Amino acid sequence: MNSRRIACLFRKEFAQLRRDWRLFAILILAPLIQLLVVGFAATTDIRHIAVAIRDRDHSRLSREYARSLGASGYFNTFPPGGPQAGDGNLLVYGRAGLVLDIPPGFGALLEAGRPAQVQALADGADSNFGVQGLNYLQKATSLFSGGLARAFAARTPSHAAATPSIRVESRAWYNPGLVSRVYMTPAIMALLMLVVTMLITSMALVKEREDGTLEQLMVTPLRPAELIAGKLLPYVMIGFIELTFALGVIAWIFRIPMRGSMLLLYAMTGLFLLTTLGIGLFISTMVKTQQQAMMAAVFFVMMPFMLLSGFAFPVENMPFSIQWVAEFIPLKHYLIAIRSIYLKGAGLETLWPEALALFAWGIAILALAALRFRKRLD
């Protein structure tokens, strides 16, 4: 091997890479930015769980118990409004992760040195959230019970056998067995739809340019809008076909039932496809080769979307600035919609904010990409 020839080829390749600023930015800047953002966002710890505490006892000890939960550092407590029958809707709408019911007579039982019971309803759609939330509740309750027992022992004769304690009767809704597959499978379907429709769209249009067939289409009577529609509509069909097959796999292989409206699921998917196809078209206007399209899609779309959308890590536990960024990620809204429809049976009256966000995102990115594509054609 001749080291001089290798050195010359090395300089040539490095110079070529340096002149291609798009690829250079993808290789150098994108990993650094993702390391900075994901370093803050990638956490499986669960904090600040929203807990609705319905105190039906209104005693001194019930108020102290509620305050102790809020002071534990795990929970953000608030009193639910409306009748008790509507407490379950707090879980459906995502306003609370836990609903705690303190029954009448709670304080009187503890004052008498007897055990008392409270009921906790957990949003079990996210199995990790449900398990950790209930564990934190048990831990905070045990600490409060221990303090009560010590205070009771200090003021009663040592031979007294009674000891006040609190027992939490818990129940997980939507996923009683807290099986992680129930929560993750619909999300994997959403991620695969993002990859297929966005990545193939961006690479297919760039391939047309590389092969020279795009110029041939430009000399036809097709208008730019017709060309864009004709290129994107097949991928819309592919997205719906993929969704249909995926629903069959989830139902027949994984045995996860659909609890919501199939029509609403397809409608939300249509809005999501607006964003994925728009992103794919936009990427195709920013790059020149299929290699650049693939790397841009992976580094600037797929990885940030997967890590900041709630697919792998709960958005609620990320720093506030990153939570604000996550609001602009369409996959986050689609994941909320698909999980709520699939697992909770939620309707449009609950999911209209996600539908509105997906519609606005899709129209904006598709219009921007179409304008850039039209400019490239001109």
Long-range contacts (C-beta under 8 A, 24 or more apart in sequence): 20-292, 22-286, 22-287, 22-288, 22-292, 22-296, 23-291, 23-292, 23-295, 26-292, 26-295, 26-296, 26-299, 26-300, 27-295, 30-299, 30-300, 31-299, 34-299, 34-303, 34-304, 34-307, 37-304, 37-307, 37-308, 37-322, 37-325, 38-303, 38-307, 38-308, 40-318, 40-319, 40-322, 41-307, 41-308, 41-313, 41-318, 41-319, 41-322, 42-307, 42-312, 42-313, 43-313, 43-317, 43-318, 44-128, 44-313, 44-314, 45-317, 46-74, 46-128, 46-129, 46-132, 46-133, 46-136, 46-314, 46-316, 46-317, 47-73, 47-74, 47-317, 48-74, 48-75, 48-76, 48-316, 48-317, 49-74, 49-75, 49-76, 49-97, 49-98, 49-129, 49-133, 49-136, 50-75, 50-76, 50-78, 50-95, 50-96, 50-97, 50-98, 51-75, 51-76, 51-77, 51-78, 51-96, 51-97, 51-98, 51-99, 51-100, 51-137, 52-77, 52-78, 52-79, 52-80, 52-87, 52-90, 52-95, 52-96, 52-98, 52-99, 52-100, 53-77, 53-78, 53-79, 53-80, 53-100, 53-102, 54-79, 54-80, 54-84, 54-87, 54-99, 54-100, 54-101, 54-102, 55-79, 55-102, 56-84, 56-101, 56-102, 56-103, 56-104, 57-102, 57-103, 57-104, 57-105, 57-106, 57-107, 59-106, 59-107, 59-108, 60-107, 61-106, 61-107, 61-110, 61-111, 61-148, 62-102, 62-106, 62-107, 64-144, 65-102, 65-106, 65-141, 65-144, 65-166, 66-102, 68-140, 68-143, 68-144, 69-100, 69-137, 69-140, 69-141, 69-144, 72-136, 72-139, 72-140, 72-143, 74-136, 74-137, 74-140, 75-136, 75-137, 75-140, 87-121, 88-121, 88-173, 91-121, 91-122, 91-123, 91-173, 91-174, 91-344, 92-340, 92-344, 92-345, 92-346, 92-350, 93-346, 93-350, 94-123, 94-336, 94-340, 96-123, 97-122, 97-123, 97-129, 97-133, 98-122, 98-123, 98-133, 98-134, 98-137, 100-137, 109-164, 110-148, 110-164, 110-166, 111-164, 112-162, 112-164, 113-152, 113-156, 113-160, 113-162, 113-163, 113-164, 114-162, 114-164, 115-164, 115-165, 115-166, 115-167, 116-164, 116-165, 116-166, 116-167, 117-166, 117-167, 117-168, 117-169, 118-166, 118-167, 118-168, 118-169, 119-168, 119-169, 119-170, 119-171, 120-168, 120-169, 120-170, 120-171, 121-170, 121-171, 121-173, 122-170, 122-171, 122-172, 122-173, 123-172, 123-173, 123-174, 124-172, 124-173, 124-174, 124-175, 124-176, 124-178, 125-173, 125-174, 125-175, 125-182, 125-183, 125-339, 125-340, 125-343, 125-344, 126-183, 126-314, 127-175, 127-178, 127-179, 127-180, 127-182, 127-183, 128-180, 128-183, 129-314, 130-172, 130-175, 130-178, 131-178, 134-168, 134-170, 134-172, 137-168, 137-170, 138-168, 141-166, 141-168, 174-259, 174-343, 174-344, 175-343, 181-254, 181-256, 182-256, 182-343, 183-339, 183-343, 185-250, 185-254, 185-256, 186-250, 186-256, 186-338, 186-339, 186-342, 186-343, 187-311, 187-335, 187-338, 187-339, 189-243, 189-246, 189-247, 189-250, 189-338, 190-272, 190-311, 190-331, 190-334, 190-335, 190-338, 191-306, 191-311, 191-331, 192-242, 192-246, 193-239, 193-242, 193-243, 193-246, 193-269, 193-272, 193-273, 193-276, 194-272, 194-276, 194-301, 194-302, 194-305, 194-331, 195-302, 196-238, 196-239, 196-242, 197-235, 197-236, 197-238, 197-239, 197-273, 197-276, 197-277, 197-280, 198-276, 198-277, 198-279, 198-280, 198-283, 198-297, 198-301, 198-302, 199-280, 199-293, 199-294, 199-297, 199-302, 200-235, 200-238, 200-280, 201-231, 201-232, 201-235, 201-276, 201-277, 201-280, 201-281, 201-284, 202-279, 202-280, 202-281, 202-283, 202-284, 202-287, 202-293, 202-294, 202-296, 202-297, 203-284, 203-290, 203-293, 203-294, 203-297, 204-231, 205-231, 205-280, 205-281, 205-284, 205-373, 206-284, 206-287, 206-288, 206-289, 206-290, 206-292, 206-293, 207-290, 209-284, 209-288, 210-289, 210-290, 218-377, 224-370, 224-373, 224-374, 224-377, 225-370, 225-374, 227-377, 228-281, 228-370, 228-373, 228-374, 232-277, 232-281, 235-273, 235-277, 235-280, 236-270, 236-273, 236-277, 239-269, 239-273, 239-276, 240-266, 240-269, 240-270, 240-273, 243-269, 256-342, 258-341, 258-342, 259-341, 259-342, 259-343, 259-344, 259-345, 260-340, 260-341, 260-342, 260-344, 260-345, 260-346, 260-347, 261-341, 261-347, 264-341, 264-347, 264-348, 264-351, 265-338, 265-341, 265-342, 267-355, 268-334, 268-337, 268-338, 268-341, 268-351, 268-354, 268-355, 268-358, 269-334, 269-338, 271-334, 271-355, 271-358, 271-359, 271-362, 272-330, 272-331, 272-334, 272-358, 272-362, 273-362, 274-358, 274-359, 274-361, 274-362, 274-363, 274-365, 274-366, 275-330, 275-358, 275-361, 275-362, 275-365, 275-366, 276-330, 277-366, 278-362, 278-364, 278-365, 278-366, 278-367, 278-368, 278-369, 279-365, 279-369, 281-366, 281-369, 281-370, 281-373, 282-365, 282-368, 282-369, 282-372, 284-369, 284-373, 285-369, 285-372, 285-373, 285-375, 285-376, 286-372, 304-329, 305-329, 305-330, 305-331, 306-331, 308-332, 309-335, 310-335, 310-336, 311-335, 327-357, 328-361, 330-357, 330-358, 330-361, 330-362, 333-357, 333-358, 333-361, 334-358
